[in-house]
Amino acid sequence: MMKTLDCLFAVLVTACSFAVEVTALPPSEYADTEVSTNFAFAVGEGGGRRLVFSVELPASPSNNVEVAIGRDADCNGRLSLDESNVVVGYDCGEWFVRSAAKDSVTCEAVPSSGVFRRTYEIRSRNVDPSWNLVKVTRRGLGVSGESVSFSLVESGFGVMVK
């Protein structure tokens, strides 16, 4: 008697387990024009989690918008430079990525006028389960109106045999 395989199919499952959108930050109270906000999240254990975020802003030669991700080691609710593992963003006409783990900075020239949008993804193999804080910072004299969306996405692969 011969067994037959009735149906074999694979399904890629993607679910967003955490998402936040940060719209234009309020005006800065300081001469250096810096304003920021922090929000907590939990990566958790297990694989298949990746971080995806988009930065959109009206670009100008003086604008800076960045997203820093890391672990709040001193538990003060604010991500410091030393606690930041990955920082991505726009600075005065350049898209940049700083990685503490790789001790590197990469830059790419992009438009310095008009609306600029870039999406960045940290693949699951590069996501540290201890990360728990994201900081969005804006600096510069140009028009504000930035928007940052951030999500923790879980992906999986399933096979069903009937």
VOGUVEX-820309 format. One record per residue (C-alpha): y, z, x; residue number from 1. Coordinates in steps of 0.05 Angstrom, whole numbers. Layout:
BEGIN
Y_Z_X_pos
Y_Z_X_NUM
...
//
This chain:
BEGIN
Y_Z_X_pos
0_0_0_1
67_-21_28_2
128_23_20_3
193_-12_6_4
263_10_19_5
299_2_-47_6
369_14_-24_7
404_34_40_8
478_42_45_9
529_79_87_10
593_110_63_11
652_129_105_12
684_191_74_13
756_209_89_14
790_269_60_15
858_299_74_16
849_374_82_17
921_390_98_18
985_350_89_19
1059_365_93_20
1122_323_91_21
1187_346_124_22
1248_309_99_23
1317_312_131_24
1329_378_165_25
1394_415_149_26
1455_407_193_27
1454_446_258_28
1496_509_265_29
1499_500_341_30
1539_456_388_31
1476_426_418_32
1460_398_348_33
1387_423_351_34
1353_444_287_35
1279_455_276_36
1226_480_229_37
1156_507_241_38
1096_507_196_39
1027_536_204_40
961_501_193_41
888_512_213_42
845_459_247_43
782_501_242_44
715_490_276_45
674_428_270_46
684_356_289_47
712_297_251_48
782_325_243_49
840_283_266_50
915_293_262_51
957_236_234_52
1032_238_229_53
1090_190_219_54
1162_196_243_55
1217_157_209_56
1291_161_225_57
1354_121_227_58
1354_106_302_59
1415_114_346_60
1428_119_421_61
1436_195_414_62
1382_214_363_63
1320_254_379_64
1265_273_330_65
1201_303_356_66
1137_334_330_67
1103_387_374_68
1033_413_361_69
1001_473_393_70
978_545_389_71
1027_601_372_72
1001_647_428_73
1054_702_418_74
1047_700_341_75
1122_697_329_76
1118_638_281_77
1157_591_329_78
1125_541_375_79
1156_546_445_80
1155_493_499_81
1099_530_535_82
1057_534_472_83
1063_459_457_84
1002_417_475_85
1023_350_448_86
1095_327_432_87
1111_259_403_88
1175_229_378_89
1237_187_388_90
1290_200_439_91
1351_156_450_92
1316_89_441_93
1247_108_466_94
1183_130_432_95
1149_183_475_96
1084_222_479_97
1078_284_523_98
1010_314_535_99
1002_382_568_100
927_371_576_101
937_306_614_102
1002_330_646_103
1033_263_627_104
1091_230_590_105
1088_159_565_106
1148_121_538_107
1159_56_501_108
1227_24_487_109
1239_14_413_110
1299_-5_370_111
1359_40_380_112
1391_20_314_113
1365_11_243_114
1309_51_211_115
1251_64_259_116
1181_87_238_117
1120_103_280_118
1052_132_262_119
1012_170_313_120
940_195_310_121
905_248_352_122
831_231_349_123
781_286_334_124
755_291_405_125
826_309_428_126
841_360_373_127
838_432_396_128
810_479_343_129
859_534_365_130
920_494_346_131
956_529_289_132
1030_510_289_133
1072_447_284_134
1146_444_301_135
1192_388_278_136
1258_385_317_137
1320_341_310_138
1377_333_359_139
1434_284_366_140
1500_262_336_141
1473_202_297_142
1462_200_223_143
1406_247_201_144
1355_226_149_145
1291_235_187_146
1224_243_153_147
1160_268_184_148
1093_268_149_149
1035_306_179_150
963_310_156_151
897_338_180_152
845_287_160_153
770_299_159_154
724_240_167_155
650_237_160_156
595_186_157_157
539_192_107_158
476_152_97_159
437_153_32_160
366_126_27_161
331_116_-39_162
//
